[in-house]
Amino acid sequence: MPTPNPLRSLGEALRFLTILPQPWLPPSAEGSFAAALPFFPLAGLVIGGLLVATGAVANLLWFSPVPTALIVVLWIILTSGLHLDGLSDTFDGVMSWRPRERKLEIMRDSRIGAMGALALAAVVLLKVSFLLAAGAMWWPAVLIAPALGRWAMIYGIVRFPSARADGLGQSARAQASMITLGVAAGSALLIAGLAAGLPGLLAVLSVTGVAHLLATWWTRALGGLTGDTYGALCELSEVVALAVISLRIFA
């Protein structure tokens, strides 16, 4: 079996997680998704880099809070709202307090309910607020948060069972391993430590802890995790990362 090409694996991760065009990338082959999983945090770093560049240019053209709003809007666009969709579906299902099977049915419904809408509004509002509170630390926060959000996805994929016998969640779970977890963890720690030092490392610990608690809750409610809950883990972990780095002791 040929050794996976790191650049191609990163490209596969970006193809799955973003709308960034990659005409140089060949069609996905068998095993390419599994090879891409350890590169999820690096794909998040690419997203963060684009957001930092956008914020830097916007800061030259407008006063606050316009640059922050543009960053958050581009953040949503780059991922085509994929993880936000998972967030809303997760909260519509889990917060319905119905039996497990009914919760899973609700999560498959494309319509958005009250709890899903509230979760969406809360996450967007918190991202804007924490970025405004970050002050000079805004760029490390923006750089790190997408990487840690995708680290949380890998943590959930590897450490928790799948709620369904089919679907994206089961496919990801079947192709992940402890090696995947170790590589993703090392990437997340390296990115956070180099970009923000102690605040970044504290963000990794906080994100991991919150992701574990959320995944435990959802596993009890649903019997495991799904593609939607992976997206929800990503979004909520990004918020946690921004919250830690924007603390007054760091900002």
N, C-alpha and C positions, 0 to 999 in steps of 0.2 A: 504494500500500500504506500503511495507516494507521501512524502512529508508535506503537510499543509503549508502553503505560502502565506506568511503573516500578512503581507499587504492585501492579498486576495481575501483572507479571512476577515480583515478589518473592513474591506469593501463590502463583503457579504453582510457584516453586522450593520454597516451604514445603510445598505440597501433595504434591510429588514426594518430598521428603526427610524429611518428618515425618508424624505422625498428628494434627497440630493441626487442629481443625475450622475450616473457613472457609466458612460458609454464604453469605456475601456474594459469593463468587467464582463467576462464571459457568462453565459447562462449558468444558473445554479446547477451543481452536480450533486450526486448522492454523497452525503457526508459533509457538504459545505456548510450547512446550518450548524451542525455539531462543532465544526472547526471555528465558526464565527462566535459561538457563545462566550468563550473566554475573553473576547475582544469587545464585549459590550461596554465596559467602563471606558476603553479607549475611544469607542464611537461616541460616548457621552462627552469625552474631552474635546473631540472635533466639534460637536454641537456647541459646547461652551466657548470654544475659541471663536466661532462665528458670532456668537452673541456678544462676546467681549469686543470684537472688532466693530460690530454694529453700535454698541454703547459708546465706544470711543469716538466714532464719527458723529453720532447724535449729540454727544456732549459739546462738540464744537459748534453745533448749529442751533441747539435749543437749550433753554434752562430746564431744570427739574420741574415736574416729574415726567416730561415728555420722553427723554431717553429711556427711563425705566419702563414706561408703557410700551415703547417700541421693542425693547428687549423681550418682554413677556409675550407680546403678540408674535414676534418672529419665532420665539420658543415654541409656541403652539403650531405655527405654520410649518416649521422644519419637521415636526413629527406628524403632521397632518391630523393632529388631534387624536392620534391612536391611543395614547395612554389616558388622556382625559375621557375618552369614550369608555375605556375599561373602568376608570374611576366611577363614572356615573352609573354604569351597569352594576358594579359591585355594591354600591350603596343602595341602589334600588332593590337589589336582591336580598342582601344581608339584613337591611333595616326593615324589611317587610314582615319579619317575625313569622313567616310561614314555614311549613315543613321543608326539609332539605330539597326535595325534588322540585317543589314549587319555586323555591328561591332560584334554583338553577334555570328553570323555565323563564322566570322574570329577567334574569341576566341575559338571556338570549333574545329577548324582545328588543327591537331596535328603537322603540319609543322610550323617551326619557320621563321619569317620574319626579315627584317632588324631592325625594331624598337625593336623587342623582343630581338634580339641578342645584340644590343647596351645596352639595359637595363640590361641584364645578365652581360655583361662585366663591366659595370659601377658599379653595386652592388658589385661584387667580388673584383674589384680594390679598391673601397672605403673601404670595410671591411678590407682588408690587410693594406691599408694606415693608417686608423684610429687606428688600433691595434698597428702598428709600432709607431705611434705618441703618444700612451697612456703611454709609459714608464712603470713606476712602477704600474700604474693604469690598466695595461692590464688585470689582473685577475678579478677585479670587473667589468670591461667592458664586458668581455666574459661571466661572470656569469649572469649579468643582462640583456644583450641584447636579448637573446632568450626568456626570460620571458616577456619582454616588447613587443617583436614582437607578442607574442601570446595574450597578453592583447589587442593589437591593433585589432587583429582578432575579439575578443569578442566585442569590442567597435563597430566595423563595423557591426557585426551580429545583435546586439541588437538595435542600434540606427538608422540604415538605412534599407530601404525596399529591398526586393529581386527583381532582374531584370527578373527572370524567374518564371514560375508557377511550375516548376519541377527542379530536379537536387539537388546537394549538398547544394548550397546556400540557396535554399528554405527550405530544410530539416533542416538545422542548424537554420535558422531564426524562423521556426515554433516551435522549441524545446527550444529556449532561452527566458529569461525573465529579468526583472529589477533586480531580485534577483541574477541571473547569472552575470549581469553586476556589481552589488555591491560586490559580493564575489571576482570576478576577479580583480576589482579595488583595493580592500583591500589587496589582495595577491601581486599585482604588487607594491603597495606603500610599503608594509612591506619588500618585497625582496630587492627593490632598496634602501630603507632607511637603512636597516641593513648592506647591502653589501658595500654601497658607501657613505652613509650620504647625505649631501647636493647635490653633483653631481648626485647621484642616483635619488633624488627627482626631481631635475631639468630635468633629463632625462625622467621621467614619464610625467611631464607637457609638455615637448617638443614633445614626441612621441604622446601623446593624441591630441595635437594641429595639428600636421602634419597629423595624421590619419584622423582627422575630415575634414581637407581641402581636402585630397586626396579622401576620401569617398564622399564628396560633389561633387567634380569634376566628379567622375565616375558615381555617381547617375544621374547627369544631362546628361551625355553622353549616359548612358546605360538604364536609367529608374530605376536603383537600383544596388545592388551589386550581385556578383556571387561567386562561389567557387574560381575562378581564382583571383578575386580582393581581396578576403580574404588572399590568398597567397601573393599577391603583397603588401598588407598592412603589412604583417608580415615581409617580406624582407626589405622593405623601412624603417619600424620602427626600425628594428635592426640596420640599418645604422645610423639612427638619434640618437639612444641611444649611439652607439660607438662614434659618432661625439661629443656629449655633454660631455661624460666622458673623452675624450681625449683632450679637450680644454687645452690650455697652462696654464691657471690659475689653473687647477686641476692636470695635468700630472707632 
